[in-house]
Amino acid sequence: MDAGARRTAGNVAAGARRVAGGARERIRSVPAADRVYRTGVGVVGGGTVLLGLALIPLPGPGSLIALGGVALLGTEFEPARRVSVKANAAARRAAAAVKDRRARRREQA
């Protein structure tokens, strides 16, 4: 991706965040809509976490799906946000350890 395309993608992402933030503020201003929205986020996020947990024993991205569900829950619920931050940090550490291990194996070969 060239620099121009990255800038355009960044502008699109920034614009999307502004629109989403404004929509979320409008939803928060109506208590009934806020309750429905938070319930929907809870159901979808919780379902995603459960799906990810069910898929962990199988080959594939079960743990990543579960982390995605926690991140989704974290958009509305503070305890889930804290769990998401810790889980992402642990995943980054694990990925770095795997990368280091692979680099050492290549050096030995």
C-alpha positions as CSV (number, residue, x, y, z in Angstrom):
1,M,0.0,0.0,0.0
2,D,1.5,3.3,-1.0
3,A,1.6,6.5,1.2
4,G,-1.4,8.1,-0.6
5,A,-3.6,5.0,-0.1
6,R,-2.6,4.8,3.6
7,R,-3.5,8.5,4.1
8,T,-6.9,7.9,2.4
9,A,-7.5,4.7,4.5
10,G,-6.6,6.7,7.6
11,N,-9.0,9.5,6.6
12,V,-11.8,7.1,6.1
13,A,-11.1,5.4,9.4
14,A,-11.0,8.7,11.2
15,G,-14.3,9.8,9.6
16,A,-15.9,6.5,10.5
17,R,-14.9,7.0,14.2
18,R,-16.4,10.5,14.2
19,V,-19.7,9.3,12.7
20,A,-19.8,6.3,15.1
21,G,-19.0,8.5,18.1
22,G,-21.8,10.9,17.2
23,A,-24.3,8.1,16.7
24,R,-23.3,6.6,20.0
25,E,-23.8,9.9,21.8
26,R,-27.3,10.2,20.3
27,I,-28.1,6.7,21.4
28,R,-26.8,7.5,25.0
29,S,-29.1,10.6,25.1
30,V,-32.2,8.3,24.9
31,P,-32.3,6.0,28.0
32,A,-34.5,3.3,26.3
33,A,-32.3,3.2,23.2
34,D,-29.2,3.1,25.3
35,R,-30.5,0.1,27.2
36,V,-31.4,-1.7,24.0
37,Y,-28.0,-0.9,22.5
38,R,-26.0,-2.1,25.5
39,T,-28.2,-5.3,25.7
40,G,-27.4,-5.9,22.0
41,V,-23.7,-5.4,22.5
42,G,-23.8,-7.7,25.5
43,V,-25.7,-10.4,23.6
44,V,-23.5,-10.2,20.4
45,G,-20.3,-9.9,22.4
46,G,-21.2,-12.7,24.8
47,G,-22.2,-14.9,21.9
48,T,-18.9,-14.2,20.1
49,V,-16.9,-15.1,23.3
50,L,-18.9,-18.3,23.7
51,L,-18.4,-19.2,20.1
52,G,-14.7,-18.6,20.4
53,L,-14.5,-20.7,23.5
54,A,-16.3,-23.6,21.8
55,L,-13.9,-23.4,18.9
56,I,-10.7,-23.4,20.9
57,P,-10.3,-27.2,20.9
58,L,-10.6,-27.2,17.1
59,P,-7.9,-26.1,14.7
60,G,-8.4,-22.5,13.8
61,P,-8.7,-19.1,15.4
62,G,-11.0,-19.9,18.4
63,S,-9.0,-17.9,20.8
64,L,-8.9,-14.9,18.5
65,I,-12.6,-15.1,18.1
66,A,-13.0,-15.1,21.9
67,L,-10.7,-12.1,22.2
68,G,-12.7,-10.3,19.5
69,G,-15.9,-10.9,21.6
70,V,-14.2,-9.5,24.7
71,A,-13.1,-6.5,22.7
72,L,-16.7,-6.0,21.5
73,L,-17.9,-6.2,25.1
74,G,-15.2,-3.8,26.1
75,T,-16.8,-1.0,23.9
76,E,-19.6,-0.8,26.4
77,F,-18.6,-2.5,29.6
78,E,-15.5,-1.3,31.6
79,P,-14.7,-4.6,33.2
80,A,-14.6,-6.3,29.8
81,R,-12.4,-3.4,28.5
82,R,-9.9,-4.1,31.3
83,V,-9.9,-7.8,30.5
84,S,-9.5,-7.0,26.8
85,V,-6.4,-4.8,27.4
86,K,-4.8,-7.5,29.6
87,A,-5.6,-10.3,27.1
88,N,-4.2,-8.2,24.2
89,A,-1.0,-7.6,26.1
90,A,-0.7,-11.3,26.8
91,A,-1.3,-12.1,23.1
92,R,1.4,-9.6,22.0
93,R,3.9,-11.1,24.5
94,A,3.1,-14.6,23.2
95,A,3.5,-13.5,19.6
96,A,6.8,-11.8,20.4
97,A,8.1,-15.0,22.1
98,V,7.1,-17.1,19.1
99,K,8.8,-14.6,16.8
100,D,12.0,-14.7,18.9
101,R,12.0,-18.5,19.0
102,R,11.7,-18.7,15.2
103,A,14.5,-16.2,14.8
104,R,16.8,-18.3,17.0
105,R,15.9,-21.5,15.1
106,R,16.8,-19.8,11.8
107,E,20.2,-18.6,13.2
108,Q,21.0,-22.1,14.4
109,A,20.1,-23.7,11.0
